[in-house]
């Protein structure tokens, strides 16, 4: 289990923002699948449609900023 917290006014690196966007997309997909299993189609469609938006933002960020290679 990971502990997620934010420090106010702390700078966010592009790599951290990229990871956060990908995590957001995964959570949206899981929420959509959960709603689908609960027969809440309209709500499921909303969450499943929202997930690719986070992926596009993460992809654009990765292309727009220089990611240094990890050791």
Legacy VTK file of the C-alpha trace (Angstrom):
# vtk DataFile Version 3.0
C-alpha trace
ASCII
DATASET POLYDATA
POINTS 71 float
0.000 0.000 0.000
1.392 3.388 -0.921
0.933 6.540 1.074
0.112 9.506 -1.097
0.480 13.028 0.225
1.235 16.455 -1.138
3.522 19.051 0.348
2.057 22.535 -0.153
4.037 24.737 -2.555
6.532 21.958 -3.287
7.831 21.864 -6.850
6.560 18.928 -8.877
8.994 17.389 -11.308
7.791 16.460 -14.804
8.494 12.802 -13.982
6.318 12.986 -10.839
3.510 14.701 -12.750
3.755 12.063 -15.491
3.451 9.279 -12.917
0.499 11.016 -11.271
-1.320 11.319 -14.611
-0.786 7.630 -15.375
-2.019 6.685 -11.901
-5.075 8.878 -12.451
-5.824 7.097 -15.731
-5.576 3.692 -14.049
-7.925 4.787 -11.269
-10.440 6.083 -13.816
-10.376 2.758 -15.656
-10.881 0.800 -12.438
-13.740 3.082 -11.414
-15.367 2.608 -14.824
-15.082 -1.163 -14.592
-16.533 -1.100 -11.085
-19.500 0.972 -12.293
-20.006 -1.395 -15.225
-20.144 -4.398 -12.873
-22.753 -2.495 -10.833
-24.869 -2.007 -14.002
-24.362 1.752 -13.897
-23.706 2.138 -17.624
-23.886 5.944 -17.876
-21.473 6.400 -14.987
-19.190 3.647 -16.334
-19.104 5.223 -19.792
-18.104 8.564 -18.276
-15.157 7.132 -16.318
-13.978 4.900 -19.144
-14.082 7.839 -21.568
-12.144 10.039 -19.129
-9.189 7.635 -18.780
-7.696 8.241 -22.269
-7.649 11.988 -21.577
-5.186 11.453 -18.712
-3.080 9.200 -20.967
-2.978 11.908 -23.665
-1.909 14.523 -21.097
0.850 12.231 -19.790
2.031 11.546 -23.333
2.087 15.243 -24.201
4.019 16.031 -21.027
6.575 13.329 -21.777
7.066 14.689 -25.299
7.210 18.324 -24.207
9.749 17.992 -21.390
13.105 16.343 -21.245
13.136 13.281 -19.059
16.585 12.432 -17.835
17.506 8.783 -17.973
17.128 6.846 -14.774
20.328 5.291 -13.393
LINES 1 72
71 0 1 2 3 4 5 6 7 8 9 10 11 12 13 14 15 16 17 18 19 20 21 22 23 24 25 26 27 28 29 30 31 32 33 34 35 36 37 38 39 40 41 42 43 44 45 46 47 48 49 50 51 52 53 54 55 56 57 58 59 60 61 62 63 64 65 66 67 68 69 70
